[in-house]
Amino acid sequence: MTQKSNLPRIPDSVDSERLQAMQFVAKMKESAERCGVGFIGGFIDPNGEKFVMTNLDDQDDINRFMPESLQ
């Protein structure tokens, strides 16, 4: 029997530039958490796909502080 993982599935063929950008956003989020501040960060890659990370729990806060370009 196979146990389902709660971890996100990451494709094997992620573009290395996209992966580096994702790692950079993750490091910024970790820094914000160490300082005890809220964080919303992300990017839009050249083909229009969005990547966003946040440490905010309240959806209203996320909606209020999320840049329109990342919504």
Order of alpha helices (4+ residues) and beta strands (2+ residues): alpha-beta-beta-alpha
